[in-house]
Amino acid sequence: MLLKTFGWSFAVTALGLVAAVFYGGWTALGIVAILTILEISLSFDNAVVNAGILKKMNAFWQKIFLTIGILIAVFGMRLVFPVVIVAISAQLGPIEAVDLALTDKDRYQQLVTDAHPSIAAFGGMFLLMIFLDFIFEDRDIKWLGWIERPLAKLGKVDMLSVCIALIVLLIASMTVATHAHQHGGAHADKAETVLLAGIAGLITYLIVGGLSSYFENKLEEDEEREHEEAEQAERTGKPKSAVKLAGQAAFFMFLYLEVLDASFSFDGVIGAFAITNDIVLMALGLGIGAMYVRSLTVYLVRQGTLDDYVYLEHGAHYAIGALAALLLITIQYEINEIITGLIGVILIAASFWSSVRRNKALAEAEGKGDSEKAEVSSGV
């Protein structure tokens, strides 16, 4: 099971490390290894959240997630995305941007760093919406009940998450504007950029998340009617439309997963510049890390880990909320990537430990109940 799920990740790791040695020697290998660990630590919560969505898909779409999805994740977000950012920021053509990344690495790094406020605003708002929608939903299983119960009651207010997200974005952009004003108007247009990018992130979430939820609900309704209408469907040839509906639902959930992965990858790409500004080593390290995150997602689904450890999903969403906050803070202030990674790991580890304790308590309660029944039946 382990080899089957992580086989491609192991193979890509071997090829990537060999390529790093040929490209830049043992120093390059060390850099790629560090970047791989950075990506995994920053995106572990991504794997847990992805697993919660991926388990709703069939085996075919899980394979699409591991094939086409990984191409988008590795080559799209870890290699093409930084180049596109540079091309837009410096108003260069794609070829010129690639040439800049390979020949003038310091200038390339500076351009990507300059684009960080808009990247952080977009990704921060998208992730913040995921966290808010999760925390405002009334769930049967609650991890931190003293927080989640009152927030679930507040969540009954329509569009509350959108209102809070917009207020947070407004505060972030006003903070940037105030800072620019205090420094003689330097980068005065930065506040407007942050505002527009944040609104774009919010709109992206509403469109992609909304379509995904719509088709998922349609699929569930169709499955409920499927048994009752099976005979009629066979006569009229309607099973094809049911398959098409499932495909639409899976497609939009897949699209949602890709946008989610993109939002998670922003901090990894920006953080990688603290280690190297070589685009080739960056793509190798982050790409290998992305492969492990994908494989871990599938492993969690196939092992049923989220069903066994019920608080893991809660911990991952709290980590998403923390990452969203950190991204928005980094618009104006620098935060070490180690802090970003550690917060996510700590929250998920805490939720895992709480799940283990819960399972142990349930097992003890069940064992105690069985022994009491046995005593009663034996007349003791």
N, C-alpha and C positions, 0 to 999 in steps of 0.2 A: 504493500500500500504506500509506504513512504517513498520507495524508489519510483513507483509508478507516478506519483504526484509530483515529486521533486526532481525526477530524472532530467527533464529539460533544463531546470535551473542549475543542476550540477554540471551538465554539459556546457551550458553557456558560461558558467563560472570558469571552467577549465580553458575554454577557447578565449575568453576575455582576458584572463591572466597571462596566457601565452602571448596574445596580441600585445598586451601592455609591455611585456619584456622585450619583444621585438621592436616596439615603438620607442621605448625610452629606458630600457634596462630595468634593473631591480628597483630603482627609485620609483619608476612609473608603476611597477607592480604594487609597491607599498601604498602609493597614492590611490590606486584603483581599489585596493582592499579596504582602505579607510573610508572611501566614498561609498562603497557597498554597505558597510556597517552603518554609516550615517543614514543612508536611504532606508534601510530596514528599520532602524530605530525610530526614524521620523514617521514612517508609514505603517507601523504595526497596527495602529488603530484603524487605518484605512482598510487593512485586510479584514478586521473584525466586522466593520460596517458593510463592506462589500459582501462578506459571507451571508449577512442577514438578507441581502437583496438577491444574491446569486442562488440561494437555496430554493427560491421560487421559480427558477428557470429549469428547463429540462437539460438532459445530458448534451444535446446538440448545442444549445446556447452557452453552456459551460465551456465547451470546446472552442466556440467562437471567442469567448472571453479570453481563453488562453492562447489563441493564435492571432487573430486579427486585432484583438484587444491589446495584446502585448506589443504588437508592432506599433500601434498608436502610442502606447505608453512609453516604450523605449525610444523609438526613432522620432515619434511626433513630439512628445513633451520633453524628453531629455536631450534631444539633439536639434530638432527643427525649431521648437518653440523659442529657445534663447536667440537663435539666428533671426527669427521673424521679429522678435522684440527689438533687436538691434537695427534691423532693416527699417522698421517703422520709426523708431526713435531718431535715427540718423538720416532718415529719408534716403536710404540706399536701395539698390536693386538686390535681389536674392543672391546673385553671384558675387556682387561686391561685399555683401554682408558676410558670406562664407569666407571670402578672401581675407577680410578684416579679422575674422575669428582665428584664422590660421597664421596670419603674418604679423598682426599687431594686437597681441593678446591683451596688453594693458588697456588699450583704447576700447577693445571689445568688452572687457570687464567693466570699465567705467560706464559704458553705454547701458549695459544690463543693470548695473547698480542704479543709474539715474532713472531707469524705468521701474524700479522697485515699488515706489508709492502706488502706481496704478495697478501693478500686479497684485500687491498686498491688499488693496482695496477691493479688487474683483474677487480674489480668492477668499478674503476674510468675510465678505458679505455672503458669499455662497455657503461657506461652512457655518457661519453664524445662523443662517436660516435652517440648516439641517439640525443644528443643536436645539434651536428654539422650538421647532415643530416637534422634536422628540420630547423635550422636557415639558411642553404644555399639553401633551397627550395623556389622557387618563389610562394608565396601564394596570393590568391585574397584578403584575409582579413589579414591586418597587424596591430599589436598592437603598437609596437614602430617602426614606419615607418622609422625614421631617422637612425635606426640601420639596420632594416630588408631589406630595399630597396637596399642599396649598397652591403650587404652580399648576397642577392639573385642574384645579377649580378656576384659576385665572384663565386657563386655556380655553374655557368655554366662551370667552369674549371673542367675537369674530375679528379676524385679521390682526390679532394682538402681536403675533410674531413679526409681521411685516412692519407694524408701527414701531416696535422696539428696535428692529434692525435699521429703520430709517433714522430714528433718533440717534442711534449709535454712530451711523454714518455722518449725520449732520455735526455731531460733536467732534468726530475725527477731522472732518474738513475744516471746521471752525478753528480747531487747535492748530492746524497747519497754516491757516490764513493769519491767525494771531502771531504765530512764530515768524512768518514771512514779513509781517508788518513791523515787528520789533527789530528785525534785521535789515531794515531799510528797503523792504519790498523785494528782497532776493527770492527768486522762485515764486513770485506772487501767483503765477498760473497753476502752481502745484495743487492748491486747494480745489480749484475747478476740475483738474484732472482726477483727483481723488474722488470727488463727488460723482463725476460721470462714470468712472470705472466701477465705483461701488454700486451705482444704480444699474449698470450693465450686469454686474454679478447677481443682483437681486432679481432682475428680469429673467436672466438665464435660468436661475433656480425655479422661478415660478412657471416658466414655459416647460422646461424639461421635466421637472418634478411633477407638474400638473398633468402633462401628457402621460407620463409613466403611471401615475396613480389612476388616471382615467381608464387607460387600457387594462390595467391590472384589475380594477373593479369590474370592468366589462367581462374580463376573462372569468372571474369568480362567479358572476351572474350566469354566464354561459355554462359553466360547469355544473351549476345547481340545476339548470334546466335540461342538461344533456341526457340524463337518465330517462326523464319523462318523455322527451321528444326523440329518443333514439330510433324507434321504428319509422317514424315519419321522416326523419332526417335521411335515413338510408334510402327511402323511396324517392325523395326529391334531390338527393345528392348534396345535401347541406353540410355533411361533415367537412367538406373542403373549406367552407366559410369559417367553421369553428377553428380549423387549423390556421387559417389566415389570421383570425383574431388572436390566437395564441402567439403567432409570429409577430403581430403588431405590438402586443403587450411586451413580449420579450425584447423586441427591437428597441422600444423606448426605455425599458429598464436598462438595456445594454448602453444606450446613449447616456442615460443618467449616470451609470457607473463610470463612463469615460470622462464626463465632466467632473464628477466627484474626484476621480483619480487625478485629473488635471489640477484641481484646486489643492489637493494634497501635495502635488509635486512642486508647487511654486516655492515653498520654503526650502525644499531639498535642492532645487536648482540654484536659488540665491545663496543658500548656505554653502554649496559646493565651492563657490568662489573664495571662501575663506581658506580653502585647502589648495585649490589650483585654478588657474584661468585657462588651462589647456582644454579646448573643447573636446578633443578626442578622448583624453583620459576621463573627463567628466561624463561623456556619453557611455564609456565602458563601465565605470564604477556605478553610476546611477542606474544604468540599464540592467546590470547584474542584480542590483538590489531590487529593482522593479520586478524582475522575474521571480525572486523569492517571495515578494509580497503577493504576486498573483498565485503562485503555487500554494502559499499558506492559506489564501482565501479558499481555494478549492478543497484543500485538506480539511479546513474547518467545516465546510459544507458536508463533505463525504463522511466525516467522522461524527457528525451531529454534535459538535462541541458546543454550539450555542444553545442547544436544547439541554445539554448536560450541565453547563455552567451558565445559568440564566442571567447573571449580572454582568457578563462580559460585554454584552451589547450596550449596557448602561455606561460602563467604564469607558468604552470606545467613544460614545457620544459626549461624555464629559471631556474627554481628551480633544474631541473636535471643537467643543466650545472654548477650551483653553487655547487651542491652536488658532482659532478665529480671532480671539482677543489679542494674542501675541502678534499675529499678522497685522492687525489694525494698529497696534502700538508701534510696530517697527516702521510704520509710515513716517514717524517722527523721531523715534529713538531706536538705538541699536540694542539687540538682544542676542546673546550668544546662542548658537544653534544647539549646543549641548543642553542648555536649559529647556529649549523647545522639545528636544527628544526625550529628556528625562521626565518631564511632566506627563507626557503621554504614556510612557512605560510604567510610571508609578501608579497612575490612575487605573490602567488595565490590570496591573499586578494586584492592586487592592481589590478590584472587582472580581478577579479570579479567586483570590483568597476568601472573599466573602461568599462566593459560590460554593467553594469547597466546604466551608463551615456550614452553609445551609444544607448541602447534600448530606453531610455527616449528621446534622441534627434531625433531618427527616428520616434517615436510616435508623437512628437510635429510637426515635418516636415510633416508627413502624415495628421495630423489634420488640419494644416494650408493649405495644398493643397486641402483638401476636402472642407474647408470653402470658398476658392477662387473659386472653381468650382461651389459651390452653389450660390455665388454672381453673377457669370457670367450667370448662367442659369436663375436666377431670374431677370436679366437685371439691377442689381444695378450698 
